[in-house]
Structures are given as C-alpha cells and as structure tokens.
Amino acid sequence: MCPATCRITSSAPPLSSFTHVSLKGARALGDYAFSAAYRETEFFQDWIRPQGFADMLGSHLVRRPQLSAWMSIRRSEQRGLYSTSEIHAAGRLLPHLGRAIKLRFRLEMERRIADDLRDSLELVDFGVVIVDVSGKVLAANRAADTILKAADGLKSHAGRLACDRPEDSSALATAICAVAEPSRHRKPAPVDLSIPRKAAHRPLTAHVVPIPTSSVWKGFAPPSGVAAVFVIDPLVRCTNADSLAEAYDLTAAECRVLREIVQGSGLVDTARTLRVAVPTARTHLQHIFEKTNVNSQAELVRLVMNSSLQLSVPGRDRGPRKKSP
C-alpha cells in the first residue's frame, strides 16, 4: 500500500467505530455511511466513492499481540444498508474465520521453525540422521549425507542405516529400538556407539538420542521418527578456530597457526605447511598463548574445543583425510 493510501485509511472515520468491537460480533456503518459528515471526508471522497461503496460491515477476527486480523465487507451504493439478519449472519461466521486464521498462523510458524532447524543443522559438521524404529532414514543433514555416501563404516542400505560389520549393524539397530521404547518408570537414555571403519581410519562415534514426540523437532522429523543419530567423524576438519581468533583478536598469521595446531600438527609441521620458518611459527604461537592466557598447545586446543560450536562453512576446503598412525 502506498504512503498516500496508508495516510487516508489510517485517518478513516469508520476506524474509530470499529476499534472496540467485540470479537464475537460484527458491526455495520449503517446510516452513517449515507450521512453528510461521512461523505464530506477525504477518506470517502478519495477512497470510497471512486469504488462505488457505501455501507461497510466489519469486525476483528483475531486480536493478539503477535497476530491481528480484520474482516471488512463493503456494499455498493445501490444495495443500501446491511440488514440486521445479514449482520447476525456475519457474526456467526466470525468465530470460524478466526479459528482458520489462527490455525494458518500456527502452521506457518511451525513451518518456519522447521525450516530454521533444517538450516541450523546444515551448519554443523557432524551428521544428524532421523530414523524410524526399523532404522529407515527419514531425514539427514548435509554432513550425514556425506558420511553415508562415503559408505565407510556407516551407510544407507535399502534406505536403512547399516554398518560395515553385521555385529555393528545389530548393535545400532538394538540402540534405536532401545531409545524408541520408553519405560513406564523412566525416559530412554541416549546410547553411544563406536562404529569401526577401514583399518587406516579412526572409528565413527554415533550418539543415538530418542525423539519423544514429533513436536520436539517441529516438523523436521516425520511423525514416524523415533530417534536422532548424531554421527561424528574424527577425521573431518571441523574445528572452527576463526571464532576464537576473532574473540581474542588474533592476527591472520596467528589464526593460520592456530588452525594447524588445533588439527594436531606440531610446530615444525605447522611451519612446513605454512611455508614459514620455525622461529616465525614459534613467535606466532607464543603470541597466541599470551592473548589467550594459556601455557601449552594442549590447553590451547582445549580452549578452542570448549569455546566454539563445530560449524560447517559452505565451500570450505576440509583438506585431505589424514591416516591414523
């Protein structure tokens, strides 16, 4: 709506007549719609008359701090005033329209929450898989898709979560069933699993967490979802050191050293990777110690791990996988 229209409608004389109308009743302008006091107003001359309207029947449908809805039905000049029976008929319709609007608003909010949750789960570098009681994959974030497509330790077989070894698949299925069946005396506890992979790779860690009701995940998990399986790949370079670097005002060079140290590189390897002299790398590391108030690389790594959520930055180069010794 243009500013001129907003100015005219906001100063419309009928508004004061409807401001305090009950949600349970409708009201019409009646004789006022044909009065000289109304027809000489700017609102009528510039807005109502060009459209050929006269009487108006209206009421609030919803009046809440976060949601407001209004019904306005205008009648042409030729049809005259609304009758009492027409006003009562509109009043009987109001509750149904109000409920429909509130339901639509609630569904829209649920959809937005589900979309926000999906977006949030796409930012984390660990896998999130929603499964039903049979282990069928119902939803998964991008990190989980990457893990499942790699089929190294954990995969999707015929649409269901499975492991490389039958005994691990059995343990995973048992864990899903365990969290899906709450006891009468206590809630099901999460189950932690270590899922072996190829000899040169460290195992995946899986946390199987119950979903007590579908409302907990606000539409992200289908109604048949009973468990969320969080999958952590220790070989993925997922530490977000940039947030800590910003918090402690590290320089770009210090931040590069921090990233290598957090990934487990020693000082010599860090210098080699960054193509700087070892004394230069040591100086940067000492500056990091001073700014973060730590005394060792172990303390520094612990600080980073405890200070930042592991986020997945789209397009970031994760680097090659490193083989465990």
C-alpha contacts under 8 A as a table, 3 or more apart, distances in Angstrom:
res1	aa1	res2	aa2	distance
1	M	5	T	6.29
1	M	6	C	6.46
2	C	5	T	5.32
2	C	6	C	6.27
3	P	6	C	5.02
3	P	7	R	6.11
4	A	7	R	5.10
4	A	8	I	6.30
5	T	8	I	5.14
5	T	9	T	6.09
6	C	9	T	5.31
6	C	10	S	5.82
7	R	10	S	5.33
7	R	11	S	6.46
8	I	11	S	5.46
8	I	12	A	6.31
8	I	42	E	7.26
8	I	43	F	5.66
8	I	47	W	7.77
9	T	12	A	4.94
9	T	43	F	6.67
10	S	15	L	7.80
11	S	15	L	7.67
11	S	43	F	7.44
12	A	15	L	5.76
12	A	43	F	5.56
13	P	16	S	6.19
13	P	17	S	7.56
13	P	38	Y	7.22
13	P	41	T	7.98
13	P	43	F	7.60
14	P	17	S	5.24
14	P	18	F	6.69
14	P	29	L	7.25
15	L	18	F	5.32
15	L	19	T	6.05
16	S	19	T	5.27
16	S	20	H	7.98
17	S	20	H	7.38
17	S	21	V	7.72
18	F	21	V	5.14
18	F	27	R	7.38
18	F	58	G	7.39
18	F	59	S	6.75
21	V	25	G	7.04
21	V	26	A	7.37
21	V	27	R	7.44
21	V	59	S	6.42
21	V	60	H	7.04
22	S	25	G	5.59
22	S	26	A	7.76
22	S	59	S	7.57
22	S	60	H	7.29
23	L	26	A	7.87
23	L	59	S	6.82
23	L	60	H	5.52
23	L	61	L	6.07
23	L	62	V	7.22
23	L	63	R	7.93
23	L	94	L	7.68
23	L	95	P	7.97
24	K	91	G	6.62
24	K	94	L	7.01
24	K	95	P	7.11
25	G	59	S	6.84
25	G	88	H	7.81
25	G	91	G	4.92
25	G	92	R	7.97
25	G	94	L	7.51
26	A	57	L	6.78
26	A	58	G	5.67
26	A	59	S	4.96
26	A	87	I	6.21
26	A	88	H	7.31
26	A	90	A	6.50
26	A	91	G	5.09
26	A	94	L	7.87
27	R	57	L	5.59
27	R	58	G	5.64
27	R	59	S	6.45
27	R	87	I	6.77
28	A	55	D	6.85
28	A	56	M	5.43
28	A	57	L	4.15
28	A	58	G	6.37
28	A	82	Y	6.88
28	A	87	I	7.21
29	L	32	Y	5.58
29	L	33	A	5.55
29	L	55	D	5.68
29	L	56	M	5.57
29	L	57	L	6.66
30	G	33	A	5.78
30	G	34	F	7.82
30	G	55	D	6.12
30	G	56	M	7.70
30	G	81	L	5.79
30	G	82	Y	6.93
31	D	34	F	5.50
31	D	35	S	6.47
31	D	81	L	7.36
32	Y	35	S	4.94
32	Y	37	A	7.90
32	Y	38	Y	6.56
33	A	38	Y	6.41
33	A	39	R	7.46
33	A	54	A	5.59
33	A	55	D	5.14
33	A	56	M	7.62
34	F	38	Y	7.13
34	F	39	R	6.91
34	F	54	A	6.98
34	F	55	D	7.75
35	S	38	Y	5.49
35	S	39	R	6.26
36	A	39	R	5.01
36	A	40	E	5.92
37	A	40	E	5.73
37	A	41	T	6.99
38	Y	41	T	5.57
38	Y	44	F	6.84
39	R	44	F	5.49
39	R	45	Q	6.76
40	E	44	F	6.89
40	E	45	Q	6.79
41	T	44	F	5.45
41	T	45	Q	6.28
42	E	45	Q	5.10
42	E	46	D	5.78
42	E	47	W	7.78
43	F	46	D	5.57
43	F	47	W	5.44
43	F	48	I	6.73
44	F	47	W	5.42
44	F	48	I	4.60
44	F	49	R	5.71
45	Q	48	I	6.33
45	Q	49	R	5.52
45	Q	50	P	7.40
46	D	49	R	6.76
46	D	50	P	6.82
47	W	50	P	6.21
47	W	51	Q	7.11
48	I	51	Q	5.52
48	I	52	G	6.51
48	I	53	F	5.58
48	I	54	A	7.21
49	R	52	G	5.03
49	R	53	F	6.06
49	R	54	A	7.65
50	P	53	F	7.92
52	G	76	S	5.62
52	G	77	E	5.88
53	F	74	R	6.21
53	F	75	R	5.55
53	F	76	S	4.29
53	F	77	E	5.25
54	A	74	R	6.94
54	A	75	R	5.84
54	A	76	S	5.63
54	A	77	E	4.87
54	A	80	G	7.34
55	D	74	R	6.00
55	D	75	R	5.36
55	D	76	S	7.26
55	D	77	E	7.42
55	D	80	G	6.93
55	D	81	L	5.79
55	D	82	Y	7.02
56	M	72	S	6.75
56	M	73	I	5.70
56	M	74	R	4.35
56	M	75	R	6.07
56	M	82	Y	7.96
57	L	72	S	5.79
57	L	73	I	5.15
57	L	74	R	6.30
57	L	82	Y	7.48
57	L	87	I	7.31
58	G	70	W	7.35
58	G	71	M	5.26
58	G	72	S	4.33
58	G	73	I	6.18
59	S	70	W	5.98
59	S	71	M	5.47
59	S	72	S	6.85
59	S	94	L	7.98
60	H	63	R	6.65
60	H	68	S	7.85
60	H	69	A	6.11
60	H	70	W	4.49
60	H	71	M	6.22
61	L	68	S	7.54
61	L	69	A	5.26
61	L	70	W	5.31
61	L	71	M	6.54
61	L	94	L	6.20
61	L	95	P	7.23
61	L	97	L	6.77
61	L	98	G	4.76
62	V	67	L	6.77
62	V	68	S	5.10
62	V	69	A	4.92
62	V	70	W	7.04
62	V	98	G	5.72
62	V	101	I	7.74
62	V	102	K	7.53
63	R	67	L	6.34
63	R	68	S	4.67
63	R	69	A	6.59
64	R	67	L	4.96
64	R	68	S	5.74
65	P	68	S	7.36
69	A	98	G	7.93
69	A	101	I	7.80
75	R	79	R	6.60
75	R	80	G	7.39
75	R	81	L	7.80
75	R	82	Y	7.90
76	S	79	R	5.58
76	S	80	G	7.14
77	E	80	G	5.78
82	Y	86	E	6.20
82	Y	87	I	6.70
83	S	86	E	5.18
83	S	87	I	6.35
84	T	87	I	5.13
84	T	88	H	6.23
85	S	88	H	5.09
85	S	89	A	6.07
86	E	89	A	5.02
86	E	90	A	6.23
87	I	90	A	5.16
87	I	91	G	6.25
88	H	91	G	4.90
88	H	92	R	6.36
89	A	92	R	5.21
89	A	93	L	6.54
90	A	93	L	5.08
90	A	94	L	6.41
91	G	94	L	5.27
91	G	95	P	7.85
92	R	95	P	6.82
93	L	96	H	5.65
93	L	97	L	6.48
94	L	97	L	5.21
94	L	98	G	6.07
95	P	98	G	5.01
95	P	99	R	6.16
96	H	99	R	5.20
96	H	100	A	6.22
97	L	100	A	5.08
97	L	101	I	6.22
98	G	101	I	5.20
98	G	102	K	6.20
99	R	102	K	5.12
99	R	103	L	6.00
100	A	103	L	5.11
100	A	104	R	6.09
101	I	104	R	5.03
101	I	105	F	6.10
102	K	105	F	4.99
102	K	106	R	6.11
103	L	106	R	5.06
103	L	107	L	6.15
104	R	107	L	5.17
104	R	108	E	6.09
105	F	108	E	5.09
105	F	109	M	6.18
106	R	109	M	5.11
106	R	110	E	6.18
107	L	110	E	5.01
107	L	111	R	6.14
108	E	111	R	5.03
108	E	112	R	6.19
109	M	112	R	5.04
109	M	113	I	6.14
110	E	113	I	5.11
110	E	114	A	6.16
110	E	218	K	6.13
110	E	219	G	6.83
111	R	114	A	5.07
111	R	115	D	6.13
111	R	218	K	7.76
111	R	219	G	6.87
112	R	115	D	5.00
112	R	116	D	6.05
113	I	116	D	5.01
113	I	117	L	6.10
113	I	218	K	6.34
113	I	219	G	7.83
114	A	117	L	5.05
114	A	118	R	6.20
114	A	217	W	7.25
114	A	218	K	5.32
114	A	219	G	5.14
114	A	220	F	5.17
115	D	118	R	5.09
115	D	119	D	6.19
115	D	220	F	7.64
116	D	119	D	5.08
116	D	120	S	6.09
117	L	120	S	5.00
117	L	121	L	6.13
117	L	217	W	7.81
117	L	220	F	7.04
118	R	121	L	5.19
118	R	122	E	6.27
118	R	141	N	7.48
118	R	220	F	6.78
119	D	122	E	5.19
119	D	123	L	6.79
120	S	123	L	5.36
120	S	124	V	7.20
121	L	124	V	5.60
121	L	128	V	7.44
121	L	141	N	6.16
122	E	125	D	7.85
122	E	141	N	5.58
122	E	142	R	5.83
122	E	143	A	7.29
122	E	312	S	7.28
123	L	311	L	5.21
123	L	312	S	4.73
123	L	313	V	6.64
124	V	127	G	7.77
124	V	143	A	7.50
124	V	309	L	7.80
124	V	310	Q	5.80
124	V	311	L	4.26
124	V	312	S	4.95
125	D	143	A	5.79
125	D	236	V	7.99
125	D	238	C	5.86
125	D	310	Q	5.94
125	D	311	L	5.39
125	D	312	S	4.72
126	F	143	A	5.77
126	F	144	A	6.96
126	F	230	F	6.82
126	F	231	V	5.77
126	F	232	I	5.05
126	F	233	D	6.97
126	F	310	Q	7.81
127	G	140	A	7.38
127	G	141	N	6.34
127	G	142	R	7.31
127	G	143	A	4.71
127	G	144	A	3.79
127	G	145	D	7.55
127	G	147	I	7.31
127	G	229	V	7.75
127	G	230	F	5.48
127	G	231	V	4.67
127	G	232	I	6.38
128	V	140	A	5.59
128	V	141	N	5.68
128	V	143	A	7.41
128	V	144	A	5.67
128	V	228	A	6.57
128	V	229	V	5.71
128	V	230	F	4.70
128	V	231	V	6.37
129	V	137	V	6.71
129	V	138	L	7.48
129	V	139	A	5.82
129	V	140	A	4.41
129	V	141	N	6.89
129	V	144	A	6.46
129	V	228	A	5.55
129	V	229	V	5.03
129	V	230	F	6.52
129	V	231	V	7.97
130	I	137	V	6.02
130	I	138	L	5.43
130	I	139	A	5.07
130	I	140	A	6.24
130	I	221	A	6.42
130	I	225	G	6.15
130	I	226	V	7.57
130	I	227	A	5.90
130	I	228	A	4.58
130	I	229	V	6.35
131	V	134	S	7.54
131	V	135	G	5.16
131	V	136	K	5.16
131	V	137	V	4.72
131	V	138	L	5.33
131	V	139	A	7.24
131	V	225	G	5.32
131	V	226	V	6.29
131	V	227	A	5.59
131	V	228	A	6.42
131	V	229	V	7.58
132	D	135	G	5.32
132	D	136	K	5.45
132	D	137	V	7.06
132	D	138	L	7.04
132	D	224	S	5.59
132	D	225	G	4.47
132	D	226	V	5.15
132	D	227	A	6.64
133	V	136	K	7.39
133	V	176	I	6.35
133	V	177	C	5.91
133	V	180	A	6.45
133	V	224	S	7.92
133	V	225	G	7.37
133	V	226	V	6.06
133	V	227	A	7.62
134	S	160	R	7.52
134	S	173	A	7.31
134	S	176	I	7.88
134	S	177	C	7.77
135	G	160	R	5.17
135	G	161	L	5.56
135	G	173	A	6.56
135	G	176	I	6.98
136	K	159	G	5.69
136	K	160	R	4.08
136	K	161	L	6.43
137	V	140	A	7.36
137	V	156	S	7.64
137	V	159	G	5.97
137	V	160	R	5.49
137	V	161	L	6.61
138	L	221	A	7.29
138	L	222	P	6.95
138	L	225	G	7.02
139	A	220	F	7.65
139	A	221	A	6.82
140	A	144	A	5.77
140	A	145	D	6.42
141	N	144	A	5.35
141	N	145	D	6.35
142	R	145	D	5.05
142	R	146	T	6.34
143	A	146	T	5.18
143	A	147	I	6.44
144	A	147	I	5.08
144	A	148	L	6.10
144	A	231	V	7.16
145	D	148	L	5.14
145	D	149	K	5.98
146	T	149	K	5.27
146	T	150	A	6.23
147	I	150	A	5.24
147	I	151	A	6.64
147	I	152	D	7.41
147	I	154	L	7.09
147	I	155	K	7.33
148	L	151	A	5.16
148	L	152	D	7.63
148	L	154	L	5.98
148	L	155	K	4.33
148	L	156	S	5.97
149	K	155	K	6.68
149	K	156	S	7.79
150	A	155	K	7.43
151	A	154	L	5.53
151	A	155	K	4.54
151	A	156	S	7.60
152	D	155	K	7.01
152	D	164	D	7.26
152	D	197	R	5.72
152	D	198	K	6.90
153	G	163	C	5.36
153	G	164	D	5.10
153	G	165	R	7.91
153	G	195	I	6.14
153	G	196	P	5.77
153	G	197	R	4.32
153	G	198	K	7.21
153	G	203	P	7.51
153	G	204	L	7.20
154	L	161	L	7.08
154	L	162	A	5.87
154	L	163	C	4.54
154	L	164	D	6.48
154	L	195	I	7.34
155	K	161	L	5.88
155	K	162	A	5.42
155	K	163	C	6.13
155	K	164	D	7.79
156	S	159	G	5.41
156	S	160	R	5.16
156	S	161	L	4.76
156	S	162	A	5.89
157	H	160	R	5.22
157	H	161	L	6.27
157	H	162	A	6.02
161	L	169	S	7.80
162	A	168	D	8.00
162	A	169	S	5.13
162	A	172	L	7.79
163	C	166	P	6.76
163	C	168	D	5.79
163	C	169	S	4.83
163	C	195	I	7.34
164	D	168	D	7.35
164	D	169	S	7.47
164	D	196	P	7.93
164	D	197	R	7.34
165	R	168	D	5.35
165	R	169	S	6.43
166	P	169	S	5.02
166	P	170	S	6.16
167	E	170	S	5.04
167	E	171	A	6.24
168	D	171	A	4.99
168	D	172	L	6.15
168	D	195	I	6.66
169	S	172	L	5.12
169	S	173	A	6.15
170	S	173	A	5.11
170	S	174	T	6.11
171	A	174	T	5.07
171	A	175	A	6.16
172	L	175	A	5.06
172	L	176	I	6.29
172	L	193	L	7.46
173	A	176	I	5.17
173	A	177	C	6.26
174	T	177	C	5.15
174	T	178	A	6.04
175	A	178	A	4.99
175	A	179	V	6.39
175	A	191	V	6.08
175	A	208	V	6.77
176	I	179	V	5.47
176	I	180	A	6.13
176	I	208	V	6.64
176	I	226	V	7.86
176	I	227	A	6.43
177	C	180	A	4.97
177	C	181	E	6.36
178	A	181	E	5.62
178	A	182	P	7.73
178	A	188	P	7.04
179	V	182	P	6.60
179	V	188	P	5.04
179	V	189	A	6.53
179	V	190	P	6.64
179	V	191	V	7.65
179	V	208	V	7.49
179	V	209	V	6.71
179	V	210	P	5.02
179	V	226	V	7.63
179	V	227	A	6.86
180	A	188	P	7.50
180	A	210	P	6.22
180	A	211	I	7.73
180	A	226	V	5.45
180	A	227	A	6.67
181	E	188	P	7.04
182	P	186	R	6.94
182	P	187	K	5.39
182	P	188	P	5.08
183	S	186	R	5.31
183	S	187	K	6.12
183	S	188	P	6.76
184	R	187	K	7.82
188	P	210	P	6.85
189	A	209	V	7.39
189	A	210	P	7.53
190	P	207	H	6.73
190	P	208	V	5.45
190	P	209	V	4.62
190	P	210	P	6.58
191	V	207	H	5.78
191	V	208	V	5.04
191	V	209	V	6.74
192	D	205	T	7.30
192	D	206	A	5.74
192	D	207	H	4.57
192	D	208	V	6.27
193	L	205	T	5.89
193	L	206	A	5.03
193	L	207	H	6.41
193	L	208	V	7.96
194	S	203	P	6.16
194	S	204	L	5.83
194	S	205	T	4.79
194	S	206	A	6.27
195	I	203	P	5.27
195	I	204	L	4.98
195	I	205	T	6.16
195	I	206	A	7.17
196	P	202	R	7.15
196	P	203	P	4.38
196	P	204	L	6.47
197	R	200	A	7.97
197	R	201	H	5.94
197	R	202	R	6.69
197	R	203	P	5.42
197	R	204	L	7.31
198	K	201	H	5.40
198	K	202	R	7.87
199	A	202	R	7.75
200	A	323	K	5.64
200	A	324	S	5.99
200	A	325	P	7.94
201	H	235	L	7.81
201	H	323	K	6.14
201	H	324	S	6.16
202	R	234	P	6.96
202	R	235	L	7.23
202	R	324	S	6.66
203	P	233	D	7.53
203	P	234	P	7.69
204	L	231	V	6.76
204	L	232	I	5.82
204	L	233	D	5.16
204	L	234	P	6.86
205	T	231	V	5.72
205	T	232	I	5.13
205	T	233	D	6.76
206	A	229	V	6.39
206	A	230	F	5.52
206	A	231	V	4.54
206	A	232	I	6.42
207	H	229	V	5.60
207	H	230	F	5.00
207	H	231	V	6.55
208	V	227	A	6.50
208	V	228	A	5.88
208	V	229	V	4.51
208	V	230	F	6.43
209	V	227	A	5.49
209	V	228	A	5.19
209	V	229	V	6.25
209	V	230	F	7.79
210	P	226	V	6.02
210	P	227	A	4.45
210	P	228	A	6.34
211	I	214	S	6.89
211	I	216	V	6.98
211	I	217	W	7.89
211	I	225	G	7.06
211	I	226	V	5.04
211	I	227	A	5.05
211	I	228	A	6.68
212	P	216	V	7.29
212	P	226	V	6.96
213	T	216	V	5.71
213	T	217	W	7.97
213	T	223	P	7.86
213	T	226	V	7.84
214	S	217	W	5.86
214	S	218	K	6.64
214	S	219	G	6.94
214	S	221	A	6.23
214	S	222	P	6.74
214	S	223	P	5.34
214	S	224	S	7.89
214	S	225	G	7.07
215	S	218	K	4.74
215	S	219	G	6.81
217	W	220	F	5.43
217	W	221	A	5.73
218	K	221	A	7.22
219	G	222	P	6.46
221	A	224	S	7.83
221	A	225	G	5.75
222	P	225	G	5.44
225	G	228	A	7.96
233	D	236	V	5.66
234	P	237	R	7.89
235	L	321	R	6.21
235	L	322	K	6.75
236	V	318	R	7.01
236	V	321	R	7.14
237	R	263	Q	7.06
237	R	318	R	5.53
237	R	319	G	7.30
238	C	310	Q	5.78
238	C	311	L	6.73
238	C	312	S	6.83
238	C	318	R	7.63
239	T	262	V	7.45
239	T	263	Q	7.81
239	T	304	V	7.84
239	T	305	M	7.30
239	T	308	S	7.79
239	T	309	L	7.95
239	T	310	Q	5.49
239	T	311	L	7.41
240	N	243	S	6.41
240	N	244	L	7.86
240	N	304	V	7.98
240	N	308	S	6.42
240	N	309	L	7.12
240	N	310	Q	5.77
240	N	311	L	6.30
241	A	244	L	5.39
241	A	245	A	6.20
241	A	255	C	7.46
241	A	258	L	7.00
241	A	259	R	6.05
241	A	262	V	7.83
241	A	304	V	6.41
241	A	308	S	7.40
242	D	245	A	4.91
242	D	246	E	6.16
242	D	255	C	6.98
243	S	246	E	5.21
243	S	247	A	6.22
243	S	308	S	6.70
244	L	247	A	4.93
244	L	248	Y	6.17
244	L	304	V	6.58
244	L	307	S	6.95
244	L	308	S	7.03
245	A	248	Y	5.35
245	A	249	D	5.80
245	A	250	L	4.91
245	A	251	T	7.67
245	A	255	C	5.92
246	E	249	D	5.00
246	E	250	L	6.34
247	A	250	L	7.95
248	Y	291	K	6.25
248	Y	292	T	6.43
249	D	291	K	7.87
250	L	254	E	5.75
250	L	255	C	6.04
250	L	288	I	7.04
250	L	291	K	7.68
251	T	254	E	5.08
251	T	255	C	6.07
252	A	255	C	5.04
252	A	256	R	6.36
253	A	256	R	5.21
253	A	257	V	6.47
253	A	284	H	7.24
254	E	257	V	5.11
254	E	258	L	6.10
254	E	284	H	5.34
254	E	285	L	6.90
254	E	287	H	7.69
254	E	288	I	6.63
255	C	258	L	4.89
255	C	259	R	6.25
256	R	259	R	5.24
256	R	260	E	6.58
256	R	274	L	7.78
257	V	260	E	5.32
257	V	261	I	6.24
257	V	270	T	6.63
257	V	274	L	7.84
257	V	281	A	6.95
257	V	284	H	7.07
257	V	285	L	6.89
258	L	261	I	5.15
258	L	262	V	6.09
258	L	285	L	7.53
258	L	288	I	7.79
259	R	262	V	5.28
259	R	263	Q	6.32
260	E	263	Q	5.13
260	E	264	G	6.69
260	E	265	S	5.54
260	E	270	T	5.82
261	I	264	G	5.28
261	I	265	S	5.01
261	I	266	G	6.42
261	I	267	L	7.41
261	I	270	T	7.02
261	I	297	Q	7.27
261	I	301	V	7.46
262	V	265	S	7.23
262	V	300	L	7.85
262	V	301	V	5.37
262	V	304	V	7.64
265	S	269	D	5.76
265	S	270	T	5.84
266	G	269	D	5.27
266	G	270	T	5.98
267	L	270	T	4.99
267	L	271	A	6.20
267	L	278	V	7.04
267	L	281	A	6.86
267	L	282	R	6.95
268	V	271	A	5.18
268	V	272	R	6.22
268	V	278	V	6.03
269	D	272	R	4.99
269	D	273	T	6.03
270	T	273	T	5.13
270	T	274	L	6.09
270	T	281	A	7.29
271	A	274	L	5.21
271	A	275	R	5.69
271	A	276	V	5.04
271	A	277	A	5.88
271	A	278	V	5.34
271	A	280	T	7.88
271	A	281	A	5.65
272	R	275	R	4.94
272	R	276	V	6.50
272	R	277	A	7.69
272	R	278	V	7.94
273	T	276	V	7.97
276	V	280	T	6.47
276	V	281	A	6.70
277	A	280	T	5.21
277	A	281	A	6.41
278	V	281	A	5.07
278	V	282	R	6.08
279	P	282	R	4.94
279	P	283	T	6.13
280	T	283	T	5.10
280	T	284	H	6.35
281	A	284	H	5.15
281	A	285	L	6.18
282	R	285	L	5.01
282	R	286	Q	6.11
283	T	286	Q	5.09
283	T	287	H	6.27
284	H	287	H	5.12
284	H	288	I	6.30
285	L	288	I	4.97
285	L	289	F	6.26
286	Q	289	F	5.01
286	Q	290	E	6.29
287	H	290	E	5.09
287	H	291	K	6.20
288	I	291	K	5.18
288	I	292	T	6.02
289	F	292	T	5.34
289	F	293	N	5.58
289	F	294	V	5.02
289	F	295	N	6.01
289	F	296	S	7.36
289	F	300	L	7.45
290	E	293	N	5.12
290	E	294	V	6.83
292	T	300	L	7.79
294	V	299	E	5.97
294	V	300	L	6.19
295	N	299	E	6.73
295	N	300	L	7.78
296	S	299	E	5.29
296	S	300	L	6.31
297	Q	300	L	4.91
297	Q	301	V	6.16
298	A	301	V	5.21
298	A	302	R	6.20
299	E	302	R	5.06
299	E	303	L	6.11
300	L	303	L	5.06
300	L	304	V	6.36
301	V	304	V	5.18
301	V	305	M	6.20
302	R	305	M	5.13
302	R	306	N	6.10
303	L	306	N	5.24
303	L	307	S	5.92
304	V	307	S	5.13
304	V	308	S	6.20
305	M	308	S	6.06
305	M	309	L	7.86
312	S	316	R	7.83
313	V	316	R	5.58
